[in-house]
Amino acid sequence: MNFAQLLFPDFSLIACGFLLCRYTALDRAVWEQVESLVYYFLFPVLLFHSIVRSPLDLGAASALIAAGLLLGVTGIALAYSLPWWPALGRHIDRREHAASAQVAFRFNSFIGLALAERLAGPQGLLMIAVLIGVCVPLFNVAAVWPMARHAKQGFVGALLRNPLIIATATALAANLLGLRIPGWMEPTVQRIGAASLALGLMAAGAGMQIGKLAEAKSLAIAVLAIKHAFMPLAAAGIAWAMRLDGAQATILLAFSALPTASSCYVLASRMGYNGAYVAGLVTLSTLMGLASLPFALGVLR
């Protein structure tokens, strides 16, 4: 499987945003408005559609769901614990950590959907959809919590005001109730989802300042190591311990090694954190997927 070809569209969109912002009249003032559009409208529609379009059979996929949630909790715990790691904690700025911890456990669902279909056909697509449906709510709450806590915002209030959380919770409830998007609306919703992905990645490129990563190198290395090394290893251990079948183990391993979500940048920026630093992490994570996906699906599988 050509992982470079799979990841090239995401990386090229980041590069386009970076070049447009630096060398054309489409400067930061323009991209700040794009970020607001993505955050408050495009990404919520994408999340809702991703979760609600495939029925969640919680009984049939219970082992995979449990494995995915256990993997997610492991990634969240590792990311949250970084300031207390011996020799590393004193080099970590707590505000930068609050914004970038999400990079260690969130994932790019579009790459996941494309990869799962290639690996296991319709069955793989259904399994990754189940993982998206149950893990996105957990991951979005876990992404918001440290930023709301560090900014001394009310956590419940921050959740209730966050459009990504609202879209996720609404979609999950609609899915469990058996509600679906009408067929005549599907093309429009799909186009909105495609726009959110493209504009979100371009906004991340526009906001990226590579030099910012040098200000917190230890944190960047630790977050990306969790995402691209520890998560695949944890997935392999969980798949073995829970005796997942071949298809489920493959999808879990692919899920563990995906690049981080492009919305990490938009979320951090909209909540008043260092978006440029998080955008750099998103870019590096996309590139590192070229190593972590073959590692998970070739070596560990």
C-alpha positions as CSV (number, residue, x, y, z in Angstrom):
1,M,0.0,0.0,0.0
2,N,1.3,3.5,-1.0
3,F,1.1,5.5,2.3
4,A,2.8,8.5,0.7
5,Q,0.1,8.7,-1.9
6,L,-2.6,8.4,0.8
7,L,-1.1,11.2,2.9
8,F,0.0,13.5,0.1
9,P,-3.3,15.4,-0.3
10,D,-3.3,16.4,3.4
11,F,0.3,17.6,3.3
12,S,-0.1,19.4,0.0
13,L,-3.2,21.3,1.4
14,I,-1.1,22.4,4.5
15,A,1.7,23.6,2.1
16,C,-0.9,25.5,0.0
17,G,-2.2,27.3,3.0
18,F,1.3,28.2,4.2
19,L,2.4,29.6,0.8
20,L,-0.8,31.5,0.2
21,C,-0.6,33.2,3.6
22,R,3.1,34.1,3.3
23,Y,3.3,35.1,-0.4
24,T,-0.1,36.4,-1.5
25,A,-2.7,39.0,-0.4
26,L,-4.6,36.2,1.4
27,D,-2.9,37.1,4.7
28,R,-3.7,36.2,8.3
29,A,-6.7,38.5,8.4
30,V,-8.3,36.4,5.7
31,W,-7.5,33.0,7.3
32,E,-8.8,34.1,10.7
33,Q,-12.2,34.4,9.1
34,V,-11.7,31.0,7.4
35,E,-10.9,29.5,10.9
36,S,-14.2,30.8,12.3
37,L,-16.2,29.3,9.4
38,V,-14.5,25.9,9.8
39,Y,-14.8,25.9,13.5
40,Y,-18.4,27.0,13.9
41,F,-20.0,25.5,10.8
42,L,-17.9,23.2,8.5
43,F,-16.3,21.0,11.0
44,P,-19.5,20.4,13.0
45,V,-21.3,19.3,9.9
46,L,-18.4,17.0,9.0
47,L,-18.4,15.4,12.4
48,F,-22.2,14.9,12.4
49,H,-22.1,13.3,9.0
50,S,-19.2,11.0,9.8
51,I,-20.9,9.6,12.9
52,V,-24.5,9.4,11.8
53,R,-24.0,7.9,8.4
54,S,-23.2,4.3,9.5
55,P,-25.4,2.5,12.1
56,L,-23.6,1.6,15.3
57,D,-24.1,-2.0,16.1
58,L,-22.8,-1.8,19.7
59,G,-23.5,-5.5,20.4
60,A,-21.7,-7.0,17.3
61,A,-18.7,-4.7,17.7
62,S,-18.5,-4.7,21.5
63,A,-14.9,-6.2,21.5
64,L,-13.6,-3.6,19.0
65,I,-15.4,-0.8,20.8
66,A,-13.9,-1.8,24.1
67,A,-10.5,-2.0,22.5
68,G,-10.8,1.4,20.9
69,L,-11.9,3.1,24.1
70,L,-9.1,1.4,26.0
71,L,-6.6,2.6,23.4
72,G,-8.1,6.1,23.5
73,V,-7.9,6.3,27.3
74,T,-4.3,5.1,27.2
75,G,-3.4,7.8,24.8
76,I,-5.2,10.5,26.8
77,A,-3.6,9.3,30.0
78,L,-0.1,9.4,28.5
79,A,-0.7,12.9,27.0
80,Y,-2.1,14.3,30.2
81,S,0.8,12.8,32.3
82,L,3.6,14.5,30.3
83,P,4.2,17.4,32.8
84,W,4.9,14.8,35.5
85,W,7.4,12.6,33.6
86,P,10.8,12.6,35.3
87,A,13.4,14.9,33.6
88,L,10.8,16.0,31.0
89,G,8.2,17.8,33.1
90,R,10.4,20.8,34.0
91,H,10.9,21.5,30.3
92,I,7.2,21.6,29.5
93,D,5.2,24.8,29.5
94,R,1.8,24.0,31.0
95,R,-0.1,26.3,28.6
96,E,1.5,24.8,25.5
97,H,0.8,21.4,26.9
98,A,-2.9,22.2,27.4
99,A,-3.2,23.1,23.7
100,S,-1.0,20.3,22.2
101,A,-2.0,17.3,24.4
102,Q,-4.9,16.6,22.0
103,V,-2.4,15.9,19.1
104,A,-1.3,12.7,20.9
105,F,-4.6,11.0,20.8
106,R,-6.9,12.6,18.1
107,F,-6.9,11.2,14.6
108,N,-7.7,12.2,11.0
109,S,-11.0,10.4,10.3
110,F,-10.9,11.0,6.5
111,I,-7.6,9.2,6.2
112,G,-8.9,6.5,8.5
113,L,-12.0,5.9,6.4
114,A,-10.0,5.7,3.1
115,L,-7.4,3.4,4.7
116,A,-10.0,1.1,6.3
117,E,-11.8,0.6,3.0
118,R,-8.6,-0.4,1.2
119,L,-7.6,-2.8,4.0
120,A,-10.9,-4.6,4.6
121,G,-13.5,-3.3,2.1
122,P,-17.0,-2.5,3.4
123,Q,-16.4,-4.5,6.6
124,G,-13.4,-2.3,7.4
125,L,-15.3,0.8,6.6
126,L,-18.1,-0.2,9.0
127,M,-15.5,-1.0,11.8
128,I,-13.7,2.3,11.5
129,A,-17.1,4.1,11.5
130,V,-17.9,2.4,14.8
131,L,-14.6,3.5,16.2
132,I,-15.2,7.1,15.0
133,G,-18.7,7.0,16.5
134,V,-17.6,5.9,20.0
135,C,-14.1,7.6,20.2
136,V,-14.8,11.1,18.8
137,P,-17.0,12.1,21.8
138,L,-14.3,10.9,24.2
139,F,-11.5,12.5,22.3
140,N,-13.2,15.9,21.8
141,V,-14.1,16.2,25.5
142,A,-10.5,15.2,26.4
143,A,-9.1,17.8,24.0
144,V,-11.3,20.6,25.4
145,W,-10.8,19.8,29.1
146,P,-7.1,20.8,29.7
147,M,-7.6,24.1,27.7
148,A,-10.7,25.0,29.6
149,R,-9.1,24.1,32.9
150,H,-5.8,26.0,32.2
151,A,-7.8,29.1,31.1
152,K,-9.9,28.8,34.2
153,Q,-13.1,28.5,32.2
154,G,-16.0,26.5,33.5
155,F,-15.5,23.0,32.0
156,V,-19.2,22.3,31.5
157,G,-19.8,25.7,30.0
158,A,-16.8,25.2,27.7
159,L,-18.3,21.9,26.5
160,L,-21.8,23.3,26.0
161,R,-20.4,26.2,24.0
162,N,-18.0,24.1,21.9
163,P,-19.5,23.4,18.4
164,L,-17.5,20.3,17.9
165,I,-18.8,18.8,21.2
166,I,-22.4,19.8,20.3
167,A,-22.1,18.2,16.9
168,T,-20.6,15.0,18.2
169,A,-23.1,14.5,21.0
170,T,-26.0,15.3,18.7
171,A,-24.8,12.9,16.0
172,L,-24.2,10.1,18.5
173,A,-27.7,10.5,19.9
174,A,-29.2,10.6,16.4
175,N,-27.3,7.4,15.4
176,L,-28.4,5.5,18.4
177,L,-32.0,6.6,17.7
178,G,-31.8,5.4,14.2
179,L,-32.1,8.8,12.6
180,R,-30.3,9.4,9.2
181,I,-29.6,12.3,6.9
182,P,-32.2,12.3,4.1
183,G,-30.8,11.1,0.8
184,W,-31.6,14.4,-1.0
185,M,-29.3,16.2,1.6
186,E,-26.4,13.8,1.3
187,P,-24.6,15.5,-1.6
188,T,-24.7,18.9,0.1
189,V,-23.5,17.5,3.4
190,Q,-20.7,15.6,1.6
191,R,-19.5,18.8,-0.1
192,I,-19.5,20.7,3.1
193,G,-17.4,17.9,4.7
194,A,-14.9,18.0,1.8
195,A,-14.7,21.8,2.2
196,S,-14.1,21.5,5.9
197,L,-11.2,19.1,5.4
198,A,-9.6,21.3,2.7
199,L,-10.1,24.6,4.4
200,G,-9.1,23.2,7.9
201,L,-5.8,21.9,6.5
202,M,-5.1,25.1,4.6
203,A,-5.9,27.1,7.7
204,A,-3.4,25.0,9.6
205,G,-0.8,25.7,7.0
206,A,-1.6,29.4,7.0
207,G,-1.2,29.5,10.8
208,M,1.9,27.4,10.9
209,Q,5.2,28.9,12.1
210,I,7.8,26.2,12.1
211,G,10.1,28.2,14.3
212,K,7.5,28.0,17.1
213,L,8.2,24.2,17.4
214,A,11.8,25.1,18.6
215,E,10.3,26.9,21.6
216,A,9.0,23.7,23.0
217,K,11.0,20.9,21.4
218,S,10.7,18.5,24.3
219,L,6.9,18.7,24.3
220,A,6.7,18.3,20.5
221,I,8.9,15.2,20.6
222,A,6.9,13.7,23.5
223,V,3.5,14.3,22.0
224,L,4.5,12.9,18.6
225,A,6.2,9.9,20.1
226,I,3.0,9.0,22.0
227,K,0.9,9.5,18.8
228,H,3.2,7.6,16.4
229,A,5.1,5.0,18.5
230,F,3.3,4.3,21.8
231,M,-0.2,4.3,20.4
232,P,0.6,1.6,17.8
233,L,2.4,-0.5,20.4
234,A,-0.5,-0.2,22.8
235,A,-2.9,-1.2,20.0
236,A,-0.9,-4.3,19.3
237,G,-0.9,-5.2,23.0
238,I,-4.7,-4.6,23.4
239,A,-5.5,-6.6,20.2
240,W,-3.5,-9.5,21.5
241,A,-4.9,-9.3,25.1
242,M,-8.5,-9.0,23.9
243,R,-8.1,-11.7,21.2
244,L,-9.5,-9.6,18.4
245,D,-10.0,-11.3,15.1
246,G,-7.7,-10.5,12.1
247,A,-9.9,-7.8,10.6
248,Q,-10.6,-6.1,13.9
249,A,-6.9,-6.1,14.9
250,T,-5.9,-4.7,11.5
251,I,-8.4,-1.8,11.8
252,L,-7.4,-1.1,15.4
253,L,-3.7,-0.9,14.4
254,A,-4.5,1.4,11.5
255,F,-6.6,3.5,13.8
256,S,-3.8,3.8,16.3
257,A,-1.2,5.0,13.7
258,L,-3.3,7.7,11.9
259,P,-2.0,11.2,11.7
260,T,-3.6,13.6,14.2
261,A,-6.8,15.6,13.4
262,S,-6.5,18.8,11.4
263,S,-9.1,20.3,13.7
264,C,-6.5,20.3,16.5
265,Y,-5.2,23.6,15.1
266,V,-8.6,25.2,14.7
267,L,-9.7,24.2,18.2
268,A,-6.5,25.5,19.9
269,S,-6.6,28.7,17.9
270,R,-10.3,29.4,18.6
271,M,-9.8,28.8,22.3
272,G,-7.1,31.4,22.5
273,Y,-4.0,29.1,22.5
274,N,-0.8,29.0,20.4
275,G,-2.3,27.9,17.1
276,A,0.9,28.3,15.2
277,Y,2.6,25.7,17.5
278,V,-0.2,23.2,17.2
279,A,-0.3,23.7,13.4
280,G,3.3,22.7,13.3
281,L,2.5,19.6,15.2
282,V,-0.3,18.7,12.8
283,T,2.1,19.1,9.9
284,L,4.8,16.9,11.5
285,S,2.1,14.3,12.4
286,T,0.9,14.1,8.8
287,L,4.5,13.4,7.7
288,M,5.2,10.9,10.5
289,G,2.2,8.9,9.4
290,L,4.5,7.8,6.5
291,A,6.4,5.9,9.2
292,S,3.8,4.9,11.8
293,L,1.3,3.4,9.3
294,P,3.8,1.0,7.8
295,F,5.2,0.2,11.3
296,A,1.7,-0.6,12.6
297,L,0.4,-2.5,9.6
298,G,3.6,-4.1,8.5
299,V,5.8,-4.8,11.5
300,L,3.2,-5.0,14.3
301,R,0.5,-6.6,12.3
